[in-house]
Amino acid sequence: MNKEIRNFTVYNDVRIELSNEGIKVIYRDTIKILREIMDRLGIFYGKMENPQSLSHHLISHITGNANFSKDADFFAEYDEFFIKKVNGYVTVMHRNVRLILDEIAKSVGFEFESEKDSNKFSEDLVSFINAQKIRKIIQMSEDEIADNEFISDADWDWWCHLSNSMKYILIWDLPNQEEEIGISEFYDENSLDTEADIYDRDTFGLLLGEYITGLYLLDDTFIEPVLDNINIPNNVYEIDNLDPLVYLNNHVSSISFRDWSGKISESMFDSIIKFNKLETLDLSYNRINIDELYKLTKLNHLKKLYLRRVMDFADELVNFNESELSNLKEKLSHCEILM
């Protein structure tokens, strides 16, 4: 059953969520709260550890079992926290929902009866907090609103759960990367290192929003990110598709594999066509299966397709005969093919 959220609000570090799955109080910054729990327990962690790695170390410590698979789903409790990982996605929630909601209600000045039905209490509290925020925003000037840029919870969570290879693809050639991020190492999925703490929302979140995901203002105005193209570097080997980056579909108009010199597999083509706003695609100097090119007919906005010195899977240079080229141009009539 899919989760259907009927109402929610954000208060400080938590998100109160009302859905068909019940009432949940979820910590908005998974890595921050995992680090805080590990600090409490005196568990060492590395700056570059993602939610999956941090939660594995934490659960190993809590359960005393270091032998379970890093890919396994799990649930665990520690103090006021409930930690779960399902399909690689880590969530930390508050165990005692009514207790934390009572505390929040008192903090925001929401008057309630302690015997009040939990569902009704939660609904009224969420509505009360949201109404407070609206009143506050109405009283703010345009300049005050513009000064409050932030990255959304969903965007930050998506970033934190990305593989290191996908993170590297996004940041390796950003403007001012050396000054603002400082990639000091990347050889494979397990070796990414940066001078900036790319998991610190307070210091890195605005930079991430500015360049990659976009930012929001308090009145829900969205500010488009700088990023509009994805270039695959030649030192990323452990990827078979770009599915995790389809999250950025609304902003990406160009993808280039020119520097990659790899194999554009069937699954890679399947992920490429999910970028339905794509205008430019460069597959030059890579290995391809010609038949897969016809999948690109699903990209209605594609204007340019670069196929310079492409090879087949036997590393033989592909020489399109007149019939093949004519057929391809007919199928991609809206697109200029450059060879």
C-alpha positions as CSV (number, residue, x, y, z in Angstrom):
1,M,0.0,0.0,0.0
2,N,1.4,3.4,-1.0
3,K,1.7,6.1,1.6
4,E,-0.9,8.8,1.2
5,I,0.0,12.0,3.2
6,R,-3.1,14.0,4.1
7,N,-1.4,16.7,6.0
8,F,2.1,17.6,7.5
9,T,4.0,20.4,9.0
10,V,7.6,21.2,9.9
11,Y,8.7,22.3,13.3
12,N,12.4,22.9,14.0
13,D,14.3,19.6,13.3
14,V,11.2,17.4,12.8
15,R,8.4,16.8,10.3
16,I,5.0,15.8,11.6
17,E,3.4,13.7,9.1
18,L,-0.3,12.5,9.0
19,S,-1.0,9.7,6.6
20,N,-2.8,6.4,6.0
21,E,0.1,4.9,7.9
22,G,-0.7,6.9,11.1
23,I,1.0,9.8,12.8
24,K,4.8,10.0,12.5
25,V,7.4,12.5,13.8
26,I,10.4,12.2,11.4
27,Y,13.7,13.8,11.9
28,R,14.3,16.0,8.8
29,D,18.1,15.6,8.6
30,T,18.8,11.9,8.7
31,I,22.6,12.2,8.8
32,K,22.6,14.9,11.4
33,I,20.5,12.9,13.8
34,L,22.4,9.6,13.2
35,R,25.7,11.5,13.9
36,E,24.2,12.9,17.1
37,I,23.1,9.4,18.3
38,M,26.5,8.0,17.5
39,D,28.2,10.9,19.4
40,R,26.1,10.0,22.4
41,L,27.3,6.4,22.2
42,G,30.9,7.3,21.5
43,I,30.9,5.7,18.1
44,F,33.5,7.0,15.6
45,Y,32.2,7.8,12.1
46,G,33.8,9.3,9.0
47,K,32.9,12.7,7.4
48,M,32.0,11.0,4.1
49,E,29.7,8.3,5.5
50,N,26.2,8.2,4.0
51,P,23.0,7.3,5.9
52,Q,23.3,3.6,4.9
53,S,26.8,3.3,6.3
54,L,26.1,5.3,9.5
55,S,23.0,3.3,10.3
56,H,24.8,0.0,9.7
57,H,27.5,1.0,12.2
58,L,24.9,2.2,14.7
59,I,22.7,-0.9,14.4
60,S,25.8,-3.1,14.7
61,H,26.6,-1.3,18.0
62,I,23.1,-1.4,19.4
63,T,22.4,-5.1,18.6
64,G,26.0,-6.3,19.1
65,N,25.8,-8.0,15.7
66,A,28.4,-6.7,13.2
67,N,27.8,-9.6,10.7
68,F,24.5,-8.7,9.1
69,S,24.5,-7.5,5.5
70,K,24.9,-3.8,4.8
71,D,22.1,-4.3,2.2
72,A,19.7,-5.8,4.7
73,D,16.5,-4.1,5.9
74,F,16.4,-3.5,9.6
75,F,14.6,-1.8,12.5
76,A,16.1,-0.7,15.8
77,E,15.3,1.4,18.9
78,Y,17.6,3.5,21.0
79,D,16.3,5.9,23.7
80,E,13.7,8.1,22.1
81,F,14.7,7.1,18.5
82,F,13.2,4.5,16.1
83,I,15.6,3.8,13.2
84,K,14.7,1.9,10.1
85,K,16.2,1.1,6.7
86,V,14.0,-0.3,3.9
87,N,15.3,-0.8,0.4
88,G,18.4,1.3,1.2
89,Y,16.4,4.2,2.5
90,V,17.1,5.3,6.1
91,T,14.5,7.1,8.3
92,V,14.8,8.1,12.0
93,M,11.6,8.8,13.9
94,H,10.6,9.7,17.4
95,R,9.4,6.6,19.3
96,N,6.9,8.3,21.7
97,V,4.8,10.4,19.3
98,R,2.3,11.7,21.8
99,L,5.1,12.8,24.2
100,I,7.0,14.8,21.5
101,L,3.7,16.3,20.1
102,D,2.7,17.4,23.6
103,E,6.1,19.2,24.0
104,I,5.8,20.8,20.6
105,A,2.2,22.0,21.4
106,K,3.4,23.7,24.6
107,S,6.3,25.3,22.7
108,V,4.0,26.9,20.1
109,G,1.3,27.9,22.5
110,F,-1.3,25.4,21.3
111,E,-3.9,24.8,24.0
112,F,-5.3,21.3,24.3
113,E,-6.8,18.8,26.6
114,S,-4.5,15.9,27.6
115,E,-7.4,13.4,27.1
116,K,-8.1,14.6,23.6
117,D,-8.2,11.9,20.8
118,S,-4.7,11.5,19.4
119,N,-5.7,11.8,15.8
120,K,-7.8,14.9,16.4
121,F,-5.1,16.4,18.5
122,S,-2.5,15.8,15.8
123,E,-4.7,17.2,13.0
124,D,-5.4,20.4,15.0
125,L,-1.8,20.8,16.0
126,V,-0.5,20.5,12.4
127,S,-3.1,23.0,11.3
128,F,-2.2,25.4,14.1
129,I,1.5,25.4,13.3
130,N,0.8,25.9,9.6
131,A,-1.5,28.8,10.3
132,Q,1.2,30.4,12.5
133,K,3.7,30.2,9.7
134,I,1.3,31.7,7.2
135,R,0.6,34.7,9.5
136,K,4.3,35.2,10.0
137,I,5.0,35.1,6.3
138,I,2.2,37.6,5.6
139,Q,3.9,40.0,8.0
140,M,7.3,39.8,6.3
141,S,8.5,42.1,3.6
142,E,9.6,40.8,0.2
143,D,13.2,41.4,1.1
144,E,12.8,39.3,4.3
145,I,11.3,36.5,2.4
146,A,14.0,36.6,-0.3
147,D,16.7,36.4,2.5
148,N,15.3,33.1,3.7
149,E,16.4,30.7,1.0
150,F,16.5,27.0,1.9
151,I,16.8,23.5,0.3
152,S,13.8,21.3,0.7
153,D,13.7,18.3,3.0
154,A,13.0,16.0,0.0
155,D,15.9,17.4,-2.0
156,W,18.4,17.1,0.9
157,D,17.3,13.5,1.7
158,W,17.6,12.6,-2.0
159,W,21.2,14.0,-2.0
160,C,22.2,12.2,1.2
161,H,21.0,8.8,-0.1
162,L,22.7,9.1,-3.5
163,S,25.7,6.8,-4.2
164,N,29.1,8.5,-4.1
165,S,29.5,7.9,-7.8
166,M,26.3,9.8,-8.5
167,K,27.3,12.6,-6.2
168,Y,30.7,12.9,-7.9
169,I,29.0,13.0,-11.4
170,L,27.0,16.1,-10.2
171,I,29.8,18.0,-8.5
172,W,33.0,17.3,-10.3
173,D,32.7,20.1,-12.9
174,L,30.4,22.6,-11.0
175,P,31.4,26.3,-11.2
176,N,33.8,27.1,-8.3
177,Q,34.0,23.4,-7.4
178,E,37.6,23.6,-6.2
179,E,37.0,26.6,-3.9
180,E,33.6,25.7,-2.6
181,I,33.7,21.9,-2.5
182,G,37.2,20.8,-3.0
183,I,37.2,17.2,-4.3
184,S,40.4,15.7,-3.0
185,E,39.9,12.1,-4.1
186,F,37.7,9.9,-6.3
187,Y,38.8,6.6,-7.7
188,D,35.6,4.5,-7.2
189,E,32.4,4.4,-5.3
190,N,34.2,3.9,-2.0
191,S,36.8,6.7,-2.3
192,L,35.0,10.0,-2.6
193,D,36.5,12.7,-0.4
194,T,35.9,16.4,-0.3
195,E,37.2,19.3,1.8
196,A,33.7,20.5,2.4
197,D,31.4,18.4,4.5
198,I,28.8,17.5,1.8
199,Y,26.5,16.0,4.5
200,D,26.3,19.2,6.6
201,R,23.0,20.8,5.6
202,D,23.8,24.0,7.4
203,T,27.0,24.7,5.5
204,F,26.5,22.7,2.2
205,G,22.7,22.8,1.8
206,L,22.5,26.2,0.2
207,L,25.3,25.5,-2.2
208,L,23.7,22.2,-3.2
209,G,20.4,24.0,-3.8
210,E,22.0,26.8,-5.7
211,Y,23.8,24.6,-8.1
212,I,21.9,21.3,-8.3
213,T,18.4,21.0,-6.8
214,G,17.1,24.5,-6.7
215,L,16.1,26.5,-3.6
216,Y,12.8,27.6,-2.0
217,L,11.6,30.8,-0.3
218,L,9.2,30.9,2.6
219,D,6.3,31.7,0.3
220,D,7.1,28.5,-1.8
221,T,8.7,30.4,-4.6
222,F,11.1,28.1,-6.4
223,I,14.6,29.3,-7.5
224,E,15.9,27.3,-10.5
225,P,19.4,25.7,-10.0
226,V,22.5,26.6,-12.1
227,L,22.7,22.9,-13.2
228,D,21.1,22.2,-16.6
229,N,23.5,19.6,-18.0
230,I,25.1,16.4,-16.8
231,N,28.5,15.4,-18.0
232,I,29.7,11.9,-17.2
233,P,33.5,12.0,-16.4
234,N,35.9,9.3,-17.6
235,N,36.8,8.0,-14.1
236,V,33.3,6.8,-13.2
237,Y,33.1,3.1,-14.0
238,E,30.6,1.6,-11.6
239,I,27.4,2.9,-13.2
240,D,24.9,1.1,-15.5
241,N,22.2,3.7,-15.6
242,L,21.3,7.3,-14.5
243,D,18.1,6.4,-12.8
244,P,19.0,8.1,-9.5
245,L,19.5,11.4,-11.3
246,V,16.1,11.4,-13.0
247,Y,15.1,13.2,-9.9
248,L,16.6,16.3,-11.6
249,N,14.6,15.7,-14.8
250,N,12.9,19.1,-14.6
251,H,16.2,21.0,-14.8
252,V,18.4,18.8,-17.1
253,S,18.3,19.7,-20.8
254,S,21.7,18.2,-21.8
255,I,23.6,15.0,-21.1
256,S,27.0,14.2,-22.4
257,F,29.0,10.9,-22.3
258,R,31.7,12.4,-24.5
259,D,34.4,12.2,-21.8
260,W,33.2,8.8,-20.5
261,S,34.4,6.4,-23.2
262,G,32.3,3.6,-21.9
263,K,29.5,1.2,-22.9
264,I,26.0,2.8,-23.3
265,S,24.0,-0.3,-22.2
266,E,20.4,-1.1,-22.7
267,S,19.6,0.0,-19.1
268,M,21.5,3.2,-19.7
269,F,19.4,4.0,-22.7
270,D,16.3,3.2,-20.6
271,S,17.3,5.7,-18.0
272,I,18.3,8.4,-20.6
273,I,14.8,8.4,-22.1
274,K,13.3,9.2,-18.6
275,F,14.9,12.7,-19.0
276,N,11.9,13.8,-21.0
277,K,13.0,17.5,-21.3
278,L,16.3,16.6,-22.8
279,E,17.4,18.8,-25.7
280,T,20.9,17.6,-26.3
281,L,22.5,14.2,-26.0
282,D,26.1,13.4,-26.8
283,L,27.1,9.7,-27.1
284,S,30.3,10.4,-29.0
285,Y,33.4,8.1,-28.5
286,N,31.4,5.5,-26.7
287,R,30.2,1.9,-27.4
288,I,26.6,1.6,-28.4
289,N,24.1,-0.8,-29.8
290,I,22.6,1.0,-32.9
291,D,19.2,-0.5,-32.3
292,E,18.9,1.2,-28.9
293,L,19.1,4.6,-30.6
294,Y,15.5,4.2,-31.7
295,K,14.4,4.5,-28.1
296,L,15.3,8.1,-28.3
297,T,12.2,8.8,-30.3
298,K,10.5,9.1,-26.9
299,L,12.4,12.3,-26.3
300,N,10.1,14.8,-27.9
301,H,12.3,17.8,-27.1
302,L,15.6,16.3,-28.3
303,K,17.2,18.8,-30.8
304,K,20.7,17.5,-31.2
305,L,22.2,14.0,-31.0
306,Y,26.0,13.6,-31.3
307,L,27.3,10.3,-32.5
308,R,30.9,11.1,-33.5
309,R,33.2,8.0,-33.7
310,V,30.8,5.7,-31.8
311,M,31.8,2.0,-31.7
312,D,29.9,-1.2,-31.4
313,F,30.4,-3.6,-28.4
314,A,33.3,-5.3,-30.3
315,D,35.1,-1.9,-30.3
316,E,34.7,-1.6,-34.0
317,L,34.0,1.9,-35.4
318,V,30.3,2.1,-36.4
319,N,29.9,3.2,-40.0
320,F,26.3,3.9,-40.6
321,N,25.2,2.9,-44.1
322,E,22.9,5.1,-46.1
323,S,19.8,3.1,-45.2
324,E,20.6,3.0,-41.5
325,L,21.2,6.7,-41.4
326,S,18.2,7.6,-43.4
327,N,16.0,5.4,-41.2
328,L,17.4,7.0,-38.0
329,K,16.9,10.5,-39.3
330,E,13.3,9.6,-40.3
331,K,12.5,8.3,-36.8
332,L,14.2,11.3,-35.2
333,S,12.9,13.9,-37.6
334,H,12.7,16.6,-34.9
335,C,16.4,16.1,-34.1
336,E,19.7,17.1,-35.8
337,I,22.1,14.1,-35.9
338,L,25.8,15.1,-35.8
339,M,28.5,12.6,-36.8
